Amino acid sequence: MKRYCFALDLKNNPTTIAEYEAYHRAVWPEVLDSIQQSGIQKMEIYRIENRLFMIMDTADDFSLVQKAKNDAANSIVQAWEELMWKYQQALPGAKPGEKWMLMNKIFNWPI
């Protein structure tokens, strides 16, 4: 199993943050299918204020590149991503259009 951790910010507005969380209590079935079919075995998103942290546990053969290709070809996933971008904002240092940024592990215990 592989683990990936990502960060992203939400627009700092209590109303839109509440809307974003409501969408995540009822994620579209097609988006959930896309997640599962890509080899993601578990996904969790945490929030503090407007900062999001996502943990993905995946199959060993999971590929971020392949997931991005599959998502780009899926009109429902693209509609979801466009809707979510209404609530999200890039982290400082993100490239244009970059949303979730992959985090580097700096500590692991027990070894």
Buried (B, 14 or more C-beta within 10 A) or exposed (E): EBEBBBBBBBEEEEEBBEBBEEBEEEEBEBBEEBBEEBBBEEBEBEEEEBEBBBBBBBEEEBBEEEBEEBBEEBEBBEEBBEEBEEBBBBBEEBEEEEBBBEEEEEEEEEE
